[in-house]
């Protein structure tokens, strides 16, 4: 279930939807299962606090002289969410490694986790 906090703020909610669509458009991997997991995480994963705060504060501080292109703002907001997602993947991987769960995780799945982290890092760099 998606977090609906932003529905109270229609203009911000529209921008968050743009961030979600931007994120979905950028996710592309060769493994269908991994693609599905990343898409699911991106679509109903979270609150999108980081992008929302970024967009809110940039709009609050913008004036006619220092306006930034909305597309660029959405790209930067998306990259903040991607960075957050990559940290979540890193924490999952560290928990797997530190708890000795590697024996329970097949090499193929561990490779997929690492690949997903690389995809997220690539998305981060390609958005900015």
Residue pairs with C-beta under 8 A, 6 or more apart in sequence:
1 44
2 43
2 44
3 46
3 47
3 48
5 47
6 12
6 13
6 16
6 48
6 52
7 13
12 52
12 55
12 56
15 51
15 52
15 55
15 73
15 74
15 77
16 48
16 51
16 52
16 55
18 74
19 48
19 51
19 55
19 74
19 77
19 78
19 81
20 42
20 43
20 48
22 74
22 75
22 78
22 127
23 42
23 78
23 81
23 82
23 123
24 39
24 42
24 43
26 78
26 82
26 123
26 126
26 127
27 35
27 38
27 39
27 42
27 119
27 123
28 35
28 119
29 35
29 38
29 115
29 116
29 119
31 112
31 115
33 112
34 112
34 115
34 116
37 116
38 116
38 119
38 120
41 85
42 81
42 85
45 85
46 81
46 84
48 81
50 77
50 80
50 81
50 83
50 84
51 77
51 78
51 80
51 81
52 77
54 73
54 76
54 77
54 80
55 73
55 74
55 77
58 68
58 73
62 68
75 127
75 128
76 127
76 128
78 127
79 123
79 124
79 127
79 128
82 120
82 123
82 124
82 127
83 124
85 120
86 117
86 120
86 121
86 124
89 113
89 116
89 117
89 120
90 117
92 113
93 113
93 114
93 117
95 101
96 102
96 105
96 110
96 113
102 110
105 113
